[in-house]
């Protein structure tokens, strides 16, 4: 009974902290602007199965992609065992899901094997970060805390796998020593159990309890650490893929307010008539965190900081001041910085800073070619160009700020109806001396 009370207290504390964090994120999402309507559910489910559960984009880098896929699939299987631990902890039972019969054996056997596979994969990932110095893990946006964040998360995952194997091995040894049935199949732990032979029953029980509590408390701690870590993608990547923009990558979303205004101007009957119920937009484009859409913000929370986007960006490759990963990370950092004030004082809150210029420079924005290589490469379908274009829209439409070459184009469009500096009457002068044979 004492263990049930302690477990219930730990679970309540975990859920309480997690609930507080979730409510805070919900409030921040409410500060963002609307985006596309979520339709085509069938298409989204297929996309999620292929990209998120199938890890299809990860395999563009075969070795690391396969290792990451094994970790992801292992987490899904081991999650069932974690749910069983919660049930056992609350009810005081042991291996409560054994009623599933053969299915239980398959799940437990898979989880036991995956625990070893995931542990090996994590050691490989840690080795790459510690000794190989992979180029795409570096960059001006990758500060010391970013690297520490990754290492701490990898260490916790490794401890989770080791405690799971330790718990399974001591369970098997205890049952065999007591001539009691072993529920589940343990392809790896049954061999590890050999290392525990000769230990007394009381010591085996203590060994099991230490690993059981260490494993479940690590899960509780990790669940509350993730929302403040780059590994938040453990929770956010699948929803982010499901809520992907389904339009072709090259299609930039229109600004609805501008579209309505142009349509009204094109109609002689409504061009000068007041529009009832129509309010002017607070701001064109994106200047600060509260100007982004909910999808932009979801993208930033789901970002894994893997750097695949920046590694294929032609601007970054040619030495321009642009990293698509930095753009997304900057939005997340800015929302984290300003979020408390936004929640307490509303959208009018100002700390005299902004996402544009204090985090992202104009030079970075105009270096983007909108080729969409970053969005194509992202393993969880983050769309960087839409945010970059909206930041540009603010510069052009609110401040009239743009590179000199673009300003010339804007002036030509305004004066000549075309991007060139020639009068419409002179457009065909280039063809006046051409001899065209009549057939």
DADA-V719182 format. One record per backbone hydrogen bond with DSSP energy under -1.0 kcal/mol. CO is the residue of the C=O (numbers start at 1). NH is the residue of the N-H. Records with the same first field share a line. If there is no record, write none. Layout:
# DADA-V719182
CO->NH, NH
This chain:
# DADA-V719182
1->5
2->6
3->7
4->8
5->9
6->10
7->11
8->12
9->13
10->14
11->15
12->16
13->17
14->18
15->19
16->20
17->21
18->22
19->23
20->24
21->25
22->26
23->27
24->28
25->29
26->30
29->32
33->294
37->39
40->44
41->45
42->46
43->47
44->48
45->49
46->50
47->51
48->52, 53
49->54
50->56
57->60
58->61
61->65
62->66
63->67
64->68
65->69
66->70
67->71
68->72
69->73
70->74
71->75
72->76
73->77
74->78
75->79
77->80
78->82
79->83
80->84
81->85
82->86
83->87
84->88
85->89
86->90
87->91
88->92
95->98
97->100
98->101
100->103
101->105
102->106
103->107
104->108
105->109
106->110
107->111
108->112
109->113
110->114
111->115
112->116
113->117
114->118
115->119
116->120
117->121
118->122
119->123
120->124
121->125
122->126
123->127
124->128
125->129
126->130
127->131
134->137
135->138
139->142
141->143
143->147
144->148
145->149
146->150
147->151
148->152
149->153
150->154
151->155
152->156
153->157
154->158
155->159
156->160
157->161
158->162
159->163
160->164
161->165
162->166
163->167
164->168
165->169
166->170
167->171
168->172
169->173
170->174
171->175
172->176
173->177
174->178
175->180
176->179
186->190
188->191, 192
189->193
192->195
193->196
196->199
200->204
201->205
202->206
203->207
204->208
205->209
206->210
207->211
208->212
209->213
210->214
211->215
212->216
213->217
214->218
215->219
216->220
217->221
218->222
219->223
220->224
221->225
222->226
225->228
226->229
229->232
230->233
231->234
232->235, 236
233->237
236->240
237->241
238->242
239->243
241->244
248->251
255->259
256->260
257->261
258->262
259->263
260->264
261->265
262->266
267->270, 271
275->278
287->356
288->291
289->292
292->33
293->297
294->298
295->299
296->300
297->301
298->302
299->303
307->311
313->317
314->318
315->320
316->319
320->322
323->327
324->328
325->329
326->330
327->331
328->332
329->333
330->334
331->335
332->336
333->337
334->338
335->339
338->342
339->343
340->344
341->345
342->346
346->349
355->359, 360
356->358
360->357
361->365
362->366
365->368
372->376
373->377
374->378
378->381
384->388
385->389
386->390
387->391
388->392
389->393
390->286, 394
391->395
392->396
393->397
394->398, 399
395->401
403->407
404->408
405->409
406->410
407->411
408->412
409->413
410->414
411->415
412->416
413->417
423->426
424->427
426->429
428->431
429->432
